[in-house]
Structure formats: structure tokens, C-alpha cells
Amino acid sequence: ISHHISLFCGWLCRCLVVSIECFVMSNVGVPIKLLFEAEGMKISVEMKSGEIYRGLLLTAEDTMNVCLSDVIRTARNGQTSRIASVYLRGSGIRFIALPDLLKNAPIFKKVATMKRKMEESALQRQGGSGGPNKRKRTD
């Protein structure tokens, strides 16, 4: 019986982890999802302090915390230095420059589909576009 209980507990824990991951992933916005798509690519990060970091994006988090490797750091005065790896806090980031390759990222197709569906439902709520439900002006 204890073997069955431990199997059940293991299964339950895996289900909870999957449920939590699905919940967390569904609540992140498009910019964060795009940042996840850039993992494994070279990016540039400008910090609020004015420093610029350019390197390979190893990991990104929902909070925009990022871990870069093989980094070139450019200080505010223009002085550059090489760093093997760096962890940057998301709240200190001013902006992130992503590769042009991400213009074709799957997330943009999903956004375009969602936008089209929202526009269609808005038109349906308004009574269509010039159909029989539209009121005519009488002058």
C-alpha cells in the first residue's frame, strides 16, 4: 500500500507542477514570451544606469531577469570589458534589443489571430458592417 501511496503522491506532484507552469505561462504577456523565444540568441540589454550588455541569452524569467554568457559590457563612459557570464535584474533594465530573426516568431502569428478574432466579435456586437441591422439616417 505504501508503494501505491508514494506513486500517487509522485503523480499528484507532477500534475500540480504542470498545472502551475501552465497557469504561469498563460499570464505572461507577449513581450515576455518573445524574450523566451530569444533564448540561445545574441541580445543587447541597456540598463537604467546606462551600461550596455551584449551577449548570448541563456535564460529569461517572467520578471525580465536575464542571464547572459560571453558578454561585452560597455560602461557609460564607453569603456568595454569582457565578462564570462552575468545575471541582470529585470527591474534595472531600460530596454532589450532582440535579433531581427524574431520578427517571424510564432507568438506574432498568435497575436494576429487573436486581434482578428477580437475585431470580428466587436463587429458582431455592433451589428455587423453595414448589414440589415445598421440604422439609416433620415434627413
mmCIF file of the C-alpha atoms, coordinates in Angstrom:
data_MODEL
# 
_entry.id   MODEL 
# 
loop_
_atom_site.group_PDB 
_atom_site.id 
_atom_site.type_symbol 
_atom_site.label_atom_id 
_atom_site.label_alt_id 
_atom_site.label_comp_id 
_atom_site.label_asym_id 
_atom_site.label_entity_id 
_atom_site.label_seq_id 
_atom_site.pdbx_PDB_ins_code 
_atom_site.Cartn_x 
_atom_site.Cartn_y 
_atom_site.Cartn_z 
_atom_site.occupancy 
_atom_site.B_iso_or_equiv 
_atom_site.pdbx_formal_charge 
_atom_site.auth_seq_id 
_atom_site.auth_comp_id 
_atom_site.auth_asym_id 
_atom_site.auth_atom_id 
_atom_site.pdbx_PDB_model_num 
ATOM 1   C CA . ILE A 1 1   ? 0.000   0.000  0.000   1.00 0.00 ? 1   ILE A CA 1 
ATOM 2   C CA . SER A 1 2   ? 2.823   2.445  0.825   1.00 0.00 ? 2   SER A CA 1 
ATOM 3   C CA . HIS A 1 3   ? 4.237   1.876  -2.679  1.00 0.00 ? 3   HIS A CA 1 
ATOM 4   C CA . HIS A 1 4   ? 0.878   2.866  -4.214  1.00 0.00 ? 4   HIS A CA 1 
ATOM 5   C CA . ILE A 1 5   ? 0.652   5.944  -1.983  1.00 0.00 ? 5   ILE A CA 1 
ATOM 6   C CA . SER A 1 6   ? 4.139   7.097  -2.987  1.00 0.00 ? 6   SER A CA 1 
ATOM 7   C CA . LEU A 1 7   ? 3.302   6.540  -6.685  1.00 0.00 ? 7   LEU A CA 1 
ATOM 8   C CA . PHE A 1 8   ? 0.097   8.539  -6.261  1.00 0.00 ? 8   PHE A CA 1 
ATOM 9   C CA . CYS A 1 9   ? 1.921   11.363 -4.422  1.00 0.00 ? 9   CYS A CA 1 
ATOM 10  C CA . GLY A 1 10  ? 4.567   11.487 -7.163  1.00 0.00 ? 10  GLY A CA 1 
ATOM 11  C CA . TRP A 1 11  ? 1.857   11.621 -9.848  1.00 0.00 ? 11  TRP A CA 1 
ATOM 12  C CA . LEU A 1 12  ? -0.036  14.324 -7.937  1.00 0.00 ? 12  LEU A CA 1 
ATOM 13  C CA . CYS A 1 13  ? 3.092   16.463 -7.544  1.00 0.00 ? 13  CYS A CA 1 
ATOM 14  C CA . ARG A 1 14  ? 3.857   16.198 -11.285 1.00 0.00 ? 14  ARG A CA 1 
ATOM 15  C CA . CYS A 1 15  ? 0.271   17.210 -12.110 1.00 0.00 ? 15  CYS A CA 1 
ATOM 16  C CA . LEU A 1 16  ? 0.469   20.207 -9.768  1.00 0.00 ? 16  LEU A CA 1 
ATOM 17  C CA . VAL A 1 17  ? 3.770   21.348 -11.279 1.00 0.00 ? 17  VAL A CA 1 
ATOM 18  C CA . VAL A 1 18  ? 2.366   21.085 -14.808 1.00 0.00 ? 18  VAL A CA 1 
ATOM 19  C CA . SER A 1 19  ? -0.789  22.964 -13.750 1.00 0.00 ? 19  SER A CA 1 
ATOM 20  C CA . ILE A 1 20  ? 1.237   25.727 -12.110 1.00 0.00 ? 20  ILE A CA 1 
ATOM 21  C CA . GLU A 1 21  ? 3.547   26.024 -15.142 1.00 0.00 ? 21  GLU A CA 1 
ATOM 22  C CA . CYS A 1 22  ? 0.551   26.287 -17.477 1.00 0.00 ? 22  CYS A CA 1 
ATOM 23  C CA . PHE A 1 23  ? -1.033  28.924 -15.244 1.00 0.00 ? 23  PHE A CA 1 
ATOM 24  C CA . VAL A 1 24  ? 2.172   30.967 -15.049 1.00 0.00 ? 24  VAL A CA 1 
ATOM 25  C CA . MET A 1 25  ? 2.849   30.754 -18.798 1.00 0.00 ? 25  MET A CA 1 
ATOM 26  C CA . SER A 1 26  ? -0.682  31.822 -19.656 1.00 0.00 ? 26  SER A CA 1 
ATOM 27  C CA . ASN A 1 27  ? -0.381  35.005 -17.597 1.00 0.00 ? 27  ASN A CA 1 
ATOM 28  C CA . VAL A 1 28  ? 2.809   36.384 -19.151 1.00 0.00 ? 28  VAL A CA 1 
ATOM 29  C CA . GLY A 1 29  ? 2.488   38.991 -21.868 1.00 0.00 ? 29  GLY A CA 1 
ATOM 30  C CA . VAL A 1 30  ? 3.698   38.964 -25.444 1.00 0.00 ? 30  VAL A CA 1 
ATOM 31  C CA . PRO A 1 31  ? 6.984   40.826 -24.729 1.00 0.00 ? 31  PRO A CA 1 
ATOM 32  C CA . ILE A 1 32  ? 7.982   38.229 -22.119 1.00 0.00 ? 32  ILE A CA 1 
ATOM 33  C CA . LYS A 1 33  ? 7.052   35.344 -24.413 1.00 0.00 ? 33  LYS A CA 1 
ATOM 34  C CA . LEU A 1 34  ? 9.143   36.975 -27.132 1.00 0.00 ? 34  LEU A CA 1 
ATOM 35  C CA . LEU A 1 35  ? 12.050  37.213 -24.696 1.00 0.00 ? 35  LEU A CA 1 
ATOM 36  C CA . PHE A 1 36  ? 11.713  33.467 -24.047 1.00 0.00 ? 36  PHE A CA 1 
ATOM 37  C CA . GLU A 1 37  ? 11.853  32.900 -27.822 1.00 0.00 ? 37  GLU A CA 1 
ATOM 38  C CA . ALA A 1 38  ? 15.211  34.727 -27.893 1.00 0.00 ? 38  ALA A CA 1 
ATOM 39  C CA . GLU A 1 39  ? 16.906  32.232 -25.564 1.00 0.00 ? 39  GLU A CA 1 
ATOM 40  C CA . GLY A 1 40  ? 20.059  30.986 -27.287 1.00 0.00 ? 40  GLY A CA 1 
ATOM 41  C CA . MET A 1 41  ? 20.440  34.179 -29.364 1.00 0.00 ? 41  MET A CA 1 
ATOM 42  C CA . LYS A 1 42  ? 22.670  37.257 -29.046 1.00 0.00 ? 42  LYS A CA 1 
ATOM 43  C CA . ILE A 1 43  ? 20.859  40.217 -27.477 1.00 0.00 ? 43  ILE A CA 1 
ATOM 44  C CA . SER A 1 44  ? 21.751  43.681 -26.192 1.00 0.00 ? 44  SER A CA 1 
ATOM 45  C CA . VAL A 1 45  ? 20.475  44.934 -22.846 1.00 0.00 ? 45  VAL A CA 1 
ATOM 46  C CA . GLU A 1 46  ? 20.623  48.576 -21.782 1.00 0.00 ? 46  GLU A CA 1 
ATOM 47  C CA . MET A 1 47  ? 20.358  49.123 -18.062 1.00 0.00 ? 47  MET A CA 1 
ATOM 48  C CA . LYS A 1 48  ? 18.785  52.153 -16.385 1.00 0.00 ? 48  LYS A CA 1 
ATOM 49  C CA . SER A 1 49  ? 22.305  53.029 -15.217 1.00 0.00 ? 49  SER A CA 1 
ATOM 50  C CA . GLY A 1 50  ? 23.386  53.447 -18.866 1.00 0.00 ? 50  GLY A CA 1 
ATOM 51  C CA . GLU A 1 51  ? 25.517  50.315 -19.059 1.00 0.00 ? 51  GLU A CA 1 
ATOM 52  C CA . ILE A 1 52  ? 25.046  48.090 -22.112 1.00 0.00 ? 52  ILE A CA 1 
ATOM 53  C CA . TYR A 1 53  ? 25.494  44.324 -22.045 1.00 0.00 ? 53  TYR A CA 1 
ATOM 54  C CA . ARG A 1 54  ? 25.701  42.281 -25.250 1.00 0.00 ? 54  ARG A CA 1 
ATOM 55  C CA . GLY A 1 55  ? 25.828  38.510 -25.053 1.00 0.00 ? 55  GLY A CA 1 
ATOM 56  C CA . LEU A 1 56  ? 24.159  35.155 -25.560 1.00 0.00 ? 56  LEU A CA 1 
ATOM 57  C CA . LEU A 1 57  ? 20.823  34.900 -23.740 1.00 0.00 ? 57  LEU A CA 1 
ATOM 58  C CA . LEU A 1 58  ? 20.984  31.732 -21.649 1.00 0.00 ? 58  LEU A CA 1 
ATOM 59  C CA . THR A 1 59  ? 17.791  32.130 -19.619 1.00 0.00 ? 59  THR A CA 1 
ATOM 60  C CA . ALA A 1 60  ? 14.999  34.631 -19.132 1.00 0.00 ? 60  ALA A CA 1 
ATOM 61  C CA . GLU A 1 61  ? 12.388  34.855 -16.396 1.00 0.00 ? 61  GLU A CA 1 
ATOM 62  C CA . ASP A 1 62  ? 8.857   36.255 -16.199 1.00 0.00 ? 62  ASP A CA 1 
ATOM 63  C CA . THR A 1 63  ? 10.300  39.205 -14.261 1.00 0.00 ? 63  THR A CA 1 
ATOM 64  C CA . MET A 1 64  ? 12.686  40.001 -17.190 1.00 0.00 ? 64  MET A CA 1 
ATOM 65  C CA . ASN A 1 65  ? 15.678  38.842 -15.156 1.00 0.00 ? 65  ASN A CA 1 
ATOM 66  C CA . VAL A 1 66  ? 18.140  37.554 -17.755 1.00 0.00 ? 66  VAL A CA 1 
ATOM 67  C CA . CYS A 1 67  ? 21.331  35.520 -17.699 1.00 0.00 ? 67  CYS A CA 1 
ATOM 68  C CA . LEU A 1 68  ? 23.867  36.233 -20.469 1.00 0.00 ? 68  LEU A CA 1 
ATOM 69  C CA . SER A 1 69  ? 27.118  34.481 -21.343 1.00 0.00 ? 69  SER A CA 1 
ATOM 70  C CA . ASP A 1 70  ? 30.172  35.615 -23.341 1.00 0.00 ? 70  ASP A CA 1 
ATOM 71  C CA . VAL A 1 71  ? 29.279  39.220 -22.533 1.00 0.00 ? 71  VAL A CA 1 
ATOM 72  C CA . ILE A 1 72  ? 30.758  42.518 -23.667 1.00 0.00 ? 72  ILE A CA 1 
ATOM 73  C CA . ARG A 1 73  ? 29.910  45.249 -21.150 1.00 0.00 ? 73  ARG A CA 1 
ATOM 74  C CA . THR A 1 74  ? 30.044  48.867 -22.273 1.00 0.00 ? 74  THR A CA 1 
ATOM 75  C CA . ALA A 1 75  ? 30.155  51.362 -19.411 1.00 0.00 ? 75  ALA A CA 1 
ATOM 76  C CA . ARG A 1 76  ? 28.567  54.811 -19.603 1.00 0.00 ? 76  ARG A CA 1 
ATOM 77  C CA . ASN A 1 77  ? 31.966  56.325 -20.430 1.00 0.00 ? 77  ASN A CA 1 
ATOM 78  C CA . GLY A 1 78  ? 32.411  53.941 -23.406 1.00 0.00 ? 78  GLY A CA 1 
ATOM 79  C CA . GLN A 1 79  ? 34.939  51.657 -21.751 1.00 0.00 ? 79  GLN A CA 1 
ATOM 80  C CA . THR A 1 80  ? 34.385  47.986 -22.680 1.00 0.00 ? 80  THR A CA 1 
ATOM 81  C CA . SER A 1 81  ? 35.134  44.819 -20.763 1.00 0.00 ? 81  SER A CA 1 
ATOM 82  C CA . ARG A 1 82  ? 34.531  41.098 -21.312 1.00 0.00 ? 82  ARG A CA 1 
ATOM 83  C CA . ILE A 1 83  ? 32.586  39.052 -18.770 1.00 0.00 ? 83  ILE A CA 1 
ATOM 84  C CA . ALA A 1 84  ? 32.117  35.267 -18.903 1.00 0.00 ? 84  ALA A CA 1 
ATOM 85  C CA . SER A 1 85  ? 28.517  35.461 -17.637 1.00 0.00 ? 85  SER A CA 1 
ATOM 86  C CA . VAL A 1 86  ? 26.235  37.956 -15.973 1.00 0.00 ? 86  VAL A CA 1 
ATOM 87  C CA . TYR A 1 87  ? 22.801  37.919 -14.320 1.00 0.00 ? 87  TYR A CA 1 
ATOM 88  C CA . LEU A 1 88  ? 20.796  41.122 -14.847 1.00 0.00 ? 88  LEU A CA 1 
ATOM 89  C CA . ARG A 1 89  ? 17.813  42.061 -12.706 1.00 0.00 ? 89  ARG A CA 1 
ATOM 90  C CA . GLY A 1 90  ? 14.705  42.848 -14.751 1.00 0.00 ? 90  GLY A CA 1 
ATOM 91  C CA . SER A 1 91  ? 13.742  45.933 -12.737 1.00 0.00 ? 91  SER A CA 1 
ATOM 92  C CA . GLY A 1 92  ? 17.055  47.565 -13.707 1.00 0.00 ? 92  GLY A CA 1 
ATOM 93  C CA . ILE A 1 93  ? 16.596  47.036 -17.448 1.00 0.00 ? 93  ILE A CA 1 
ATOM 94  C CA . ARG A 1 94  ? 15.661  50.020 -19.635 1.00 0.00 ? 94  ARG A CA 1 
ATOM 95  C CA . PHE A 1 95  ? 15.257  48.034 -22.854 1.00 0.00 ? 95  PHE A CA 1 
ATOM 96  C CA . ILE A 1 96  ? 16.342  44.873 -24.651 1.00 0.00 ? 96  ILE A CA 1 
ATOM 97  C CA . ALA A 1 97  ? 17.298  44.740 -28.336 1.00 0.00 ? 97  ALA A CA 1 
ATOM 98  C CA . LEU A 1 98  ? 16.371  41.366 -29.838 1.00 0.00 ? 98  LEU A CA 1 
ATOM 99  C CA . PRO A 1 99  ? 17.547  39.858 -33.154 1.00 0.00 ? 99  PRO A CA 1 
ATOM 100 C CA . ASP A 1 100 ? 15.579  40.660 -36.327 1.00 0.00 ? 100 ASP A CA 1 
ATOM 101 C CA . LEU A 1 101 ? 15.043  36.927 -36.771 1.00 0.00 ? 101 LEU A CA 1 
ATOM 102 C CA . LEU A 1 102 ? 12.284  37.125 -34.139 1.00 0.00 ? 102 LEU A CA 1 
ATOM 103 C CA . LYS A 1 103 ? 10.067  39.165 -36.482 1.00 0.00 ? 103 LYS A CA 1 
ATOM 104 C CA . ASN A 1 104 ? 8.804   35.771 -37.675 1.00 0.00 ? 104 ASN A CA 1 
ATOM 105 C CA . ALA A 1 105 ? 8.301   34.348 -34.172 1.00 0.00 ? 105 ALA A CA 1 
ATOM 106 C CA . PRO A 1 106 ? 5.212   32.146 -33.693 1.00 0.00 ? 106 PRO A CA 1 
ATOM 107 C CA . ILE A 1 107 ? 3.909   34.464 -30.949 1.00 0.00 ? 107 ILE A CA 1 
ATOM 108 C CA . PHE A 1 108 ? 3.199   37.180 -33.539 1.00 0.00 ? 108 PHE A CA 1 
ATOM 109 C CA . LYS A 1 109 ? 1.002   34.807 -35.549 1.00 0.00 ? 109 LYS A CA 1 
ATOM 110 C CA . LYS A 1 110 ? -0.967  34.063 -32.375 1.00 0.00 ? 110 LYS A CA 1 
ATOM 111 C CA . VAL A 1 111 ? -1.331  37.773 -31.628 1.00 0.00 ? 111 VAL A CA 1 
ATOM 112 C CA . ALA A 1 112 ? -2.542  38.495 -35.184 1.00 0.00 ? 112 ALA A CA 1 
ATOM 113 C CA . THR A 1 113 ? -5.114  35.696 -34.901 1.00 0.00 ? 113 THR A CA 1 
ATOM 114 C CA . MET A 1 114 ? -6.308  36.990 -31.510 1.00 0.00 ? 114 MET A CA 1 
ATOM 115 C CA . LYS A 1 115 ? -6.588  40.536 -32.865 1.00 0.00 ? 115 LYS A CA 1 
ATOM 116 C CA . ARG A 1 116 ? -8.616  39.382 -35.873 1.00 0.00 ? 116 ARG A CA 1 
ATOM 117 C CA . LYS A 1 117 ? -10.984 37.411 -33.615 1.00 0.00 ? 117 LYS A CA 1 
ATOM 118 C CA . MET A 1 118 ? -11.444 40.405 -31.301 1.00 0.00 ? 118 MET A CA 1 
ATOM 119 C CA . GLU A 1 119 ? -12.214 42.688 -34.251 1.00 0.00 ? 119 GLU A CA 1 
ATOM 120 C CA . GLU A 1 120 ? -14.739 40.183 -35.628 1.00 0.00 ? 120 GLU A CA 1 
ATOM 121 C CA . SER A 1 121 ? -16.514 39.872 -32.280 1.00 0.00 ? 121 SER A CA 1 
ATOM 122 C CA . ALA A 1 122 ? -16.586 43.672 -31.920 1.00 0.00 ? 122 ALA A CA 1 
ATOM 123 C CA . LEU A 1 123 ? -18.195 43.945 -35.355 1.00 0.00 ? 123 LEU A CA 1 
ATOM 124 C CA . GLN A 1 124 ? -20.771 41.317 -34.404 1.00 0.00 ? 124 GLN A CA 1 
ATOM 125 C CA . ARG A 1 125 ? -21.639 43.231 -31.228 1.00 0.00 ? 125 ARG A CA 1 
ATOM 126 C CA . GLN A 1 126 ? -22.084 46.397 -33.279 1.00 0.00 ? 126 GLN A CA 1 
ATOM 127 C CA . GLY A 1 127 ? -24.440 44.616 -35.639 1.00 0.00 ? 127 GLY A CA 1 
ATOM 128 C CA . GLY A 1 128 ? -22.066 43.890 -38.492 1.00 0.00 ? 128 GLY A CA 1 
ATOM 129 C CA . SER A 1 129 ? -20.608 46.202 -41.070 1.00 0.00 ? 129 SER A CA 1 
ATOM 130 C CA . GLY A 1 130 ? -23.442 47.835 -42.962 1.00 0.00 ? 130 GLY A CA 1 
ATOM 131 C CA . GLY A 1 131 ? -25.811 44.852 -42.810 1.00 0.00 ? 131 GLY A CA 1 
ATOM 132 C CA . PRO A 1 132 ? -29.590 44.953 -42.194 1.00 0.00 ? 132 PRO A CA 1 
ATOM 133 C CA . ASN A 1 133 ? -29.146 45.898 -38.530 1.00 0.00 ? 133 ASN A CA 1 
ATOM 134 C CA . LYS A 1 134 ? -27.475 49.206 -39.340 1.00 0.00 ? 134 LYS A CA 1 
ATOM 135 C CA . ARG A 1 135 ? -29.691 52.258 -38.831 1.00 0.00 ? 135 ARG A CA 1 
ATOM 136 C CA . LYS A 1 136 ? -30.231 54.558 -41.768 1.00 0.00 ? 136 LYS A CA 1 
ATOM 137 C CA . ARG A 1 137 ? -30.009 58.308 -41.453 1.00 0.00 ? 137 ARG A CA 1 
ATOM 138 C CA . THR A 1 138 ? -33.122 60.305 -42.196 1.00 0.00 ? 138 THR A CA 1 
ATOM 139 C CA . ASP A 1 139 ? -32.589 63.929 -43.116 1.00 0.00 ? 139 ASP A CA 1 
# 
